[in-house]
Amino acid sequence: MPMIDRVHFENFKSLQDVTLHLERLTALVGPNGCGKSSVLQGMHLLSLTGVKSPTDRATEDEIPRMRSEGYGLASTLAWMNVADDAGLAELTHDLRDLVPGVKRIKTCRERIATRRPEKFDAGGQPAWQLVDDTAIEDRFAIEFDDGFEVSANLLGEGTVLALGLLTKLHGPVRPRLFLLDDIDRGLHPTAQFKLVQVLRKRMALDPEMQIVCTTHSPYLLDLFEPAEVRVLALDAKRRTHVRSLTEHPEFGNWKFGTQTGELWAALGEEWVLAAATG
C-alpha cells in the first residue's frame, strides 16, 4: 500500500478547507481545539469505508482483532500467548522499555458474572428484567521482576495505552496506518523517548507503516525532525489552518543548534495564521 502523502478536508468540523501533507511519521501540534483530533477522526472515518466491523472476542478458529477503543485487547494477547509466542516476547520486550520491571504478560480465561436484560410477558404486555448470567472472558495481568502481579483493571492509564499500541504493532492484524491521539498521554518523558524509538524501529521493519499522531509535549517533539511536524492554528472564525514547521519564515535562522520541541515552543502558532492571510 503506498503512503498517504496528502489529505484534504472540506466542511468537517473546523477543517473547512484544509490540505495536510504527510510524512511516514507526522506529528500534529497546536493549542487545544485547533483541529488536531479532527484530522485523526476524519482519517479514521475514511479508513472505515467498506471495512466490516470486527467482533470484540474471537471464536476458536479466527484471529482476534483489537478495536481502536481497546476492546479485544485481552483476546488478542491470549491468542498471541498460544499462536505467536515470539510476537508476544517481542511485545513484552518493548513494553519493558516503556514500563521498567515488566517481566511477562500473563493471560487466562475466567468465568465472569454478568447481568443481561431478558424479555417477559407481564399481563399481555412486554416487559424487561435483568437476570444473572455468566460468560467466559479472556483476562490478562502483568507480572513484574519482583513477582508482583497487577491485573488489567489496576494498571495505570499510560501502561494500558502503551500496551494497546504495542499489541497493534506486534499483533496478528497490523494496520498500515496508525492514528495516535495524544501519543504522550500518561507517559513519563523517558517512556515517551522509548516509545518513539520503538515506533521508528517498527517502521524500519515495515516500510509500509505510516503514523500520524498528536502531541502537546515539546520534549517528545525533540525526537522528530522539523519536516515531520505540522503546526495547526485556529482563526477568529474557528477555521483550522496548517503549515509545516519548516515553512516558518525564520526557520533557516533557527534550525541550527535548536531542537524541534524548542523550536516549536519558541515560534508558537500565530505565524500560521499570518501565513494564511498573506
C-alpha positions as a Python dict, from the first residue, in 0.01 Angstrom:
ca = {
    (1, 'M'): (0, 0, 0),
    (2, 'P'): (154, 337, -95),
    (3, 'M'): (200, 600, 171),
    (4, 'I'): (-69, 865, 207),
    (5, 'D'): (117, 1186, 118),
    (6, 'R'): (-178, 1428, 131),
    (7, 'V'): (-528, 1455, 275),
    (8, 'H'): (-783, 1728, 209),
    (9, 'F'): (-1081, 1822, 427),
    (10, 'E'): (-1380, 2039, 345),
    (11, 'N'): (-1658, 2135, 587),
    (12, 'F'): (-1557, 1879, 851),
    (13, 'K'): (-1578, 2047, 1192),
    (14, 'S'): (-1314, 2325, 1194),
    (15, 'L'): (-1146, 2176, 887),
    (16, 'Q'): (-1332, 2394, 640),
    (17, 'D'): (-1068, 2391, 367),
    (18, 'V'): (-751, 2219, 484),
    (19, 'T'): (-486, 2032, 288),
    (20, 'L'): (-241, 1840, 503),
    (21, 'H'): (82, 1697, 361),
    (22, 'L'): (204, 1389, 545),
    (23, 'E'): (533, 1210, 606),
    (24, 'R'): (570, 847, 710),
    (25, 'L'): (579, 979, 1067),
    (26, 'T'): (390, 1305, 1119),
    (27, 'A'): (327, 1495, 1443),
    (28, 'L'): (40, 1743, 1467),
    (29, 'V'): (88, 2023, 1722),
    (30, 'G'): (-106, 2330, 1824),
    (31, 'P'): (-336, 2460, 2102),
    (32, 'N'): (-640, 2272, 2229),
    (33, 'G'): (-936, 2287, 1993),
    (34, 'C'): (-733, 2374, 1684),
    (35, 'G'): (-837, 2065, 1487),
    (36, 'K'): (-563, 1808, 1558),
    (37, 'S'): (-802, 1538, 1678),
    (38, 'S'): (-1046, 1626, 1398),
    (39, 'V'): (-776, 1538, 1144),
    (40, 'L'): (-736, 1194, 1303),
    (41, 'Q'): (-1113, 1145, 1329),
    (42, 'G'): (-1162, 1233, 964),
    (43, 'M'): (-886, 997, 852),
    (44, 'H'): (-1026, 723, 1075),
    (45, 'L'): (-1378, 760, 934),
    (46, 'L'): (-1239, 739, 581),
    (47, 'S'): (-1038, 428, 670),
    (48, 'L'): (-1358, 252, 784),
    (49, 'T'): (-1517, 278, 441),
    (50, 'G'): (-1603, -72, 324),
    (51, 'V'): (-1449, -240, 630),
    (52, 'K'): (-1653, -492, 826),
    (53, 'S'): (-1682, -427, 1198),
    (54, 'P'): (-1466, -674, 1395),
    (55, 'T'): (-1602, -872, 1688),
    (56, 'D'): (-1481, -800, 2038),
    (57, 'R'): (-1391, -1161, 2103),
    (58, 'A'): (-1252, -1426, 1876),
    (59, 'T'): (-1406, -1766, 1826),
    (60, 'E'): (-1177, -2065, 1844),
    (61, 'D'): (-1098, -2066, 1472),
    (62, 'E'): (-1047, -1697, 1400),
    (63, 'I'): (-779, -1437, 1466),
    (64, 'P'): (-892, -1168, 1712),
    (65, 'R'): (-896, -801, 1619),
    (66, 'M'): (-849, -525, 1872),
    (67, 'R'): (-1065, -220, 1815),
    (68, 'S'): (-937, 135, 1837),
    (69, 'E'): (-1123, 175, 2169),
    (70, 'G'): (-926, -116, 2316),
    (71, 'Y'): (-1197, -383, 2301),
    (72, 'G'): (-1040, -718, 2222),
    (73, 'L'): (-702, -643, 2382),
    (74, 'A'): (-724, -936, 2624),
    (75, 'S'): (-839, -1173, 2347),
    (76, 'T'): (-552, -1066, 2122),
    (77, 'L'): (-295, -1117, 2397),
    (78, 'A'): (-445, -1458, 2476),
    (79, 'W'): (-426, -1556, 2107),
    (80, 'M'): (-62, -1446, 2087),
    (81, 'N'): (20, -1643, 2401),
    (82, 'V'): (-89, -1960, 2218),
    (83, 'A'): (-27, -1894, 1849),
    (84, 'D'): (254, -1636, 1840),
    (85, 'D'): (475, -1663, 2146),
    (86, 'A'): (766, -1499, 1960),
    (87, 'G'): (550, -1195, 1885),
    (88, 'L'): (436, -1179, 2248),
    (89, 'A'): (800, -1197, 2360),
    (90, 'E'): (890, -902, 2134),
    (91, 'L'): (587, -710, 2262),
    (92, 'T'): (692, -777, 2622),
    (93, 'H'): (1048, -661, 2548),
    (94, 'D'): (920, -331, 2406),
    (95, 'L'): (678, -285, 2696),
    (96, 'R'): (965, -336, 2941),
    (97, 'D'): (1147, -47, 2773),
    (98, 'L'): (846, 176, 2843),
    (99, 'V'): (748, 34, 3183),
    (100, 'P'): (1058, -72, 3380),
    (101, 'G'): (1041, -403, 3562),
    (102, 'V'): (790, -579, 3337),
    (103, 'K'): (871, -949, 3332),
    (104, 'R'): (585, -1106, 3137),
    (105, 'I'): (224, -1074, 3032),
    (106, 'K'): (1, -1347, 3173),
    (107, 'T'): (-332, -1443, 3019),
    (108, 'C'): (-616, -1664, 3133),
    (109, 'R'): (-985, -1733, 3077),
    (110, 'E'): (-1229, -1670, 3360),
    (111, 'R'): (-1598, -1721, 3419),
    (112, 'I'): (-1738, -1374, 3482),
    (113, 'A'): (-2070, -1295, 3648),
    (114, 'T'): (-2284, -1069, 3430),
    (115, 'R'): (-2637, -932, 3414),
    (116, 'R'): (-2834, -922, 3093),
    (117, 'P'): (-3182, -795, 3001),
    (118, 'E'): (-3447, -1061, 2938),
    (119, 'K'): (-3790, -1003, 2790),
    (120, 'F'): (-4100, -1147, 2961),
    (121, 'D'): (-4476, -1117, 2940),
    (122, 'A'): (-4642, -902, 3206),
    (123, 'G'): (-5017, -944, 3174),
    (124, 'G'): (-5004, -939, 2798),
    (125, 'Q'): (-4759, -652, 2785),
    (126, 'P'): (-4388, -699, 2701),
    (127, 'A'): (-4150, -608, 2982),
    (128, 'W'): (-3781, -647, 3060),
    (129, 'Q'): (-3590, -761, 3365),
    (130, 'L'): (-3223, -810, 3447),
    (131, 'V'): (-3119, -1171, 3503),
    (132, 'D'): (-2792, -1305, 3637),
    (133, 'D'): (-2573, -1489, 3389),
    (134, 'T'): (-2211, -1593, 3339),
    (135, 'A'): (-1973, -1563, 3047),
    (136, 'I'): (-1623, -1686, 2968),
    (137, 'E'): (-1390, -1390, 2917),
    (138, 'D'): (-1019, -1350, 2842),
    (139, 'R'): (-822, -1170, 3110),
    (140, 'F'): (-461, -1056, 3141),
    (141, 'A'): (-219, -930, 3402),
    (142, 'I'): (138, -802, 3407),
    (143, 'E'): (397, -974, 3625),
    (144, 'F'): (696, -768, 3739),
    (145, 'D'): (1053, -872, 3825),
    (146, 'D'): (980, -869, 4198),
    (147, 'G'): (700, -1122, 4149),
    (148, 'F'): (426, -865, 4198),
    (149, 'E'): (133, -915, 3961),
    (150, 'V'): (-104, -638, 3851),
    (151, 'S'): (-434, -725, 3685),
    (152, 'A'): (-554, -527, 3383),
    (153, 'N'): (-814, -326, 3576),
    (154, 'L'): (-547, -198, 3818),
    (155, 'L'): (-288, -90, 3562),
    (156, 'G'): (-216, 278, 3508),
    (157, 'E'): (-360, 457, 3207),
    (158, 'G'): (-22, 511, 3040),
    (159, 'T'): (68, 143, 3077),
    (160, 'V'): (-262, 26, 2926),
    (161, 'L'): (-239, 270, 2635),
    (162, 'A'): (121, 169, 2564),
    (163, 'L'): (28, -199, 2582),
    (164, 'G'): (-262, -149, 2343),
    (165, 'L'): (-40, 28, 2090),
    (166, 'L'): (233, -236, 2118),
    (167, 'T'): (-28, -509, 2072),
    (168, 'K'): (-135, -344, 1746),
    (169, 'L'): (230, -318, 1639),
    (170, 'H'): (311, -681, 1716),
    (171, 'G'): (-30, -846, 1693),
    (172, 'P'): (-180, -1073, 1428),
    (173, 'V'): (-363, -794, 1241),
    (174, 'R'): (-131, -499, 1182),
    (175, 'P'): (-276, -184, 1027),
    (176, 'R'): (-67, 10, 779),
    (177, 'L'): (-187, 345, 914),
    (178, 'F'): (-170, 433, 1285),
    (179, 'L'): (-365, 736, 1409),
    (180, 'L'): (-249, 819, 1762),
    (181, 'D'): (-419, 1098, 1957),
    (182, 'D'): (-209, 1240, 2244),
    (183, 'I'): (76, 996, 2187),
    (184, 'D'): (245, 1117, 2508),
    (185, 'R'): (-65, 1064, 2724),
    (186, 'G'): (15, 913, 3063),
    (187, 'L'): (382, 854, 2979),
    (188, 'H'): (690, 970, 3167),
    (189, 'P'): (932, 1170, 2944),
    (190, 'T'): (1174, 877, 2939),
    (191, 'A'): (893, 646, 2826),
    (192, 'Q'): (799, 898, 2556),
    (193, 'F'): (1154, 880, 2424),
    (194, 'K'): (1147, 500, 2428),
    (195, 'L'): (808, 491, 2256),
    (196, 'V'): (928, 696, 1960),
    (197, 'Q'): (1232, 469, 1937),
    (198, 'V'): (1003, 165, 1924),
    (199, 'L'): (785, 324, 1656),
    (200, 'R'): (1083, 409, 1438),
    (201, 'K'): (1220, 58, 1481),
    (202, 'R'): (891, -97, 1372),
    (203, 'M'): (868, 143, 1078),
    (204, 'A'): (1216, 37, 966),
    (205, 'L'): (1099, -326, 969),
    (206, 'D'): (774, -247, 789),
    (207, 'P'): (828, 4, 506),
    (208, 'E'): (451, 34, 451),
    (209, 'M'): (375, 152, 805),
    (210, 'Q'): (268, 515, 845),
    (211, 'I'): (193, 706, 1165),
    (212, 'V'): (8, 1032, 1225),
    (213, 'C'): (-1, 1148, 1587),
    (214, 'T'): (-85, 1449, 1801),
    (215, 'T'): (116, 1575, 2097),
    (216, 'H'): (145, 1866, 2339),
    (217, 'S'): (492, 1765, 2458),
    (218, 'P'): (792, 1972, 2344),
    (219, 'Y'): (1013, 1702, 2496),
    (220, 'L'): (863, 1434, 2273),
    (221, 'L'): (877, 1668, 1973),
    (222, 'D'): (1256, 1684, 2014),
    (223, 'L'): (1254, 1326, 1879),
    (224, 'F'): (1102, 1441, 1548),
    (225, 'E'): (1260, 1614, 1254),
    (226, 'P'): (1116, 1963, 1184),
    (227, 'A'): (993, 1836, 846),
    (228, 'E'): (778, 1579, 1031),
    (229, 'V'): (589, 1846, 1231),
    (230, 'R'): (268, 2017, 1120),
    (231, 'V'): (158, 2323, 1318),
    (232, 'L'): (-218, 2391, 1341),
    (233, 'A'): (-389, 2714, 1444),
    (234, 'L'): (-749, 2837, 1466),
    (235, 'D'): (-854, 3174, 1324),
    (236, 'A'): (-1122, 3412, 1459),
    (237, 'K'): (-1390, 3228, 1259),
    (238, 'R'): (-1284, 2895, 1414),
    (239, 'R'): (-1132, 2764, 1094),
    (240, 'T'): (-821, 2548, 1107),
    (241, 'H'): (-502, 2641, 921),
    (242, 'V'): (-191, 2425, 897),
    (243, 'R'): (172, 2467, 796),
    (244, 'S'): (485, 2258, 819),
    (245, 'L'): (723, 2381, 1090),
    (246, 'T'): (985, 2421, 818),
    (247, 'E'): (764, 2683, 647),
    (248, 'H'): (822, 2941, 918),
    (249, 'P'): (987, 3243, 753),
    (250, 'E'): (1272, 3238, 1007),
    (251, 'F'): (1323, 2861, 1002),
    (252, 'G'): (1656, 2894, 824),
    (253, 'N'): (1792, 3108, 1108),
    (254, 'W'): (1661, 2878, 1383),
    (255, 'K'): (1725, 2529, 1251),
    (256, 'F'): (2089, 2503, 1350),
    (257, 'G'): (2151, 2419, 1716),
    (258, 'T'): (1783, 2419, 1811),
    (259, 'Q'): (1587, 2104, 1887),
    (260, 'T'): (1246, 2060, 1729),
    (261, 'G'): (1050, 2096, 2054),
    (262, 'E'): (1239, 2410, 2147),
    (263, 'L'): (1177, 2549, 1801),
    (264, 'W'): (802, 2494, 1822),
    (265, 'A'): (786, 2638, 2174),
    (266, 'A'): (974, 2949, 2060),
    (267, 'L'): (784, 3010, 1735),
    (268, 'G'): (432, 2922, 1856),
    (269, 'E'): (138, 2910, 1613),
    (270, 'E'): (40, 3270, 1532),
    (271, 'W'): (267, 3274, 1229),
    (272, 'V'): (45, 3003, 1072),
    (273, 'L'): (-247, 3248, 1065),
    (274, 'A'): (-24, 3525, 932),
    (275, 'A'): (90, 3296, 651),
    (276, 'A'): (-273, 3205, 574),
    (277, 'T'): (-378, 3567, 535),
    (278, 'G'): (-97, 3666, 321),
}
